[in-house]
Amino acid sequence: MGTTGFVFDERYLQHQTFNGHPECAARLTAIMDGLAGEGLLDNLVQIAAEPANQRWIEAVHNIHYIMKFEEACMWGLPDFEHQDNSICRETYGTALLAVGGVLKAIDAVMSGEVKNAFCAVRPPGHHAETNQAMGFCYFNNVAIGARYLQQEYDIKKVCIIDFDVHHGNGTQHIFDTDNTVFYYSIHEHPSFAYPGTGREFETGFSTGEGFTKNSPILPGRGDEEYRDKLLNDLVPTFHEFAPDAVLLSAGFDAHVNDLMSGTNLSTEGYELVNDTIFELISSTTGGKVVSVLEGGYDLQILPVLVANHIRKMMTL
Amino acid sequence: MFVTEMMKTDLVAVNPETKLSEAKSLMEDGNFRHLPVVDAAGKLVGIVTDRDMRDAHPSSLLDEESYQKTLKMVMQHTIAEIMTKDPITIAPYYTLQDTLLIIGKKKVGALPVIDEDGQLKGIMSTRDLLRAFVNIMGIEEPGTLLCILVDERPGQLKKIVDIAAEENVSMGSVLVARDWDTEKRAIFPYLLTNNVISIKKKLLARGFELLDPMQWYLDQSPKKG
């Protein structure tokens, strides 16, 4: 059994969204309180975050987009590119720190300091496109992490598993034509849920054809459908791809209590997601994985699900 | 919305004397399924579809030699011999709704759009029509679909729109199923946001019922009576 690293930084609370916005600083406070209450924090190796070097942001995002985002924050604008993307002056710095936290977690796993790591970061990232902010996301934390693994550690094949209830359009599009990154997403069906992409027939383009896999879940459905899809869609494609490294886009908003979505995954259902994914990871990378927080907006259930997720990581 | 906004206008047309060989390569190169036929004055005189072209082809069951020989002969014929003369056309002032109904009724795949002088202005195909409806539904923009059950009485939609406005959220489209249930309507606003929590909470607080979308998704037909 290896050690599990944990990324959190008080400065992640500085990205303030408008009053009533679901992607709020209280999410992380709730997670920290929950982990402390469960006595988990003491058993995790704290990994210090620092702002990512801009060259890593540029590994995924267009420089003009990066500058436009920084400028919007400096001007003190209320939102960036859509009213969903609520910002403040500190948002840019916080977003850099979120990416930086993920990169530090990757360093810790790659150096063997920890077996795996969970990143309690915000703002989230999987909706962020190369040149567009979307759905509360500005920099695509996980996509940048994948590029970092490839360029800094010479990792050939990265698999990103995304179980946020929303499809990670940004991540999918960034690697659409890339056969070195396999993107798997399980999410609420795009005819009902944001962002309206992630249909079964979206499988990648040209050289990336077949390196994207989507499992849409119809609203009202839950544990059983998740189990079926993970077993039939994820397991075989994951083995076929045989990744050298795995990153998780960990969203906890598919839970029945989370009003953001229409799916009815139970707390036990989330355990099943954890079990399936971590079993795959154990069998390929020996339990090495970096899991990155995306969504999850119900402040009561979020800390419970994160604690369960981390507890499972600690057994790998 | 009028057809002029969605129809294809960069047209490739042929004339009645065009050889089948030329028309065939035009269709293949441009990936067209319909080729309008115009006279020297630019007036529409007919239309040729990929189906007409296939009908003109020799049977695929022929052996290679006979096939090629027949094909060579066939390809020397002119468009005038296989085109549909005086096809069903529509005018530039036709709406998308008109086109939707006429395409369904006449079972054609495309409609040439001609002006009062018979000049060809464009072609409206089922593909263009589908694109128009994707646009109308706003489903290429990121958003979330809500399914709300309301009582069948005036002013209900206003309340929903008011809530969206209070939350500063735009709508991509709104569909209303009028015959949902006795004395009920189902309203499906497509909200251009990821942030639906406060809207859902307000809807519930103001007495609306959020439908399980699966009821609608699986039995498309309204359950009347």
Chai-1 contact restraints between the chains, C-beta under 6 A:
chainA,res_idxA,chainB,res_idxB,connection_type,confidence,min_distance_angstrom,max_distance_angstrom,comment,restraint_id
A,G20,B,S198,contact,1.0,0.0,6.0,A-B,restraint_1
A,P22,B,I197,contact,1.0,0.0,6.0,A-B,restraint_2
A,Q83,B,N168,contact,1.0,0.0,6.0,A-B,restraint_3
A,D84,B,T193,contact,1.0,0.0,6.0,A-B,restraint_4
A,D84,B,N194,contact,1.0,0.0,6.0,A-B,restraint_5
A,D84,B,N195,contact,1.0,0.0,6.0,A-B,restraint_6
A,G135,B,N194,contact,1.0,0.0,6.0,A-B,restraint_7
A,F192,B,L145,contact,1.0,0.0,6.0,A-B,restraint_8
A,F192,B,P213,contact,1.0,0.0,6.0,A-B,restraint_9
A,A193,B,T144,contact,1.0,0.0,6.0,A-B,restraint_10
A,Y194,B,P142,contact,1.0,0.0,6.0,A-B,restraint_11
A,Y194,B,T144,contact,1.0,0.0,6.0,A-B,restraint_12
A,Y194,B,N194,contact,1.0,0.0,6.0,A-B,restraint_13
A,P195,B,P142,contact,1.0,0.0,6.0,A-B,restraint_14
A,G196,B,I139,contact,1.0,0.0,6.0,A-B,restraint_15
A,G196,B,P142,contact,1.0,0.0,6.0,A-B,restraint_16
A,G196,B,G143,contact,1.0,0.0,6.0,A-B,restraint_17
A,L218,B,M214,contact,1.0,0.0,6.0,A-B,restraint_18
A,P219,B,P213,contact,1.0,0.0,6.0,A-B,restraint_19
A,G220,B,D212,contact,1.0,0.0,6.0,A-B,restraint_20
A,G220,B,M214,contact,1.0,0.0,6.0,A-B,restraint_21
A,L259,B,I197,contact,1.0,0.0,6.0,A-B,restraint_22
A,L259,B,K200,contact,1.0,0.0,6.0,A-B,restraint_23
A,M260,B,I197,contact,1.0,0.0,6.0,A-B,restraint_24
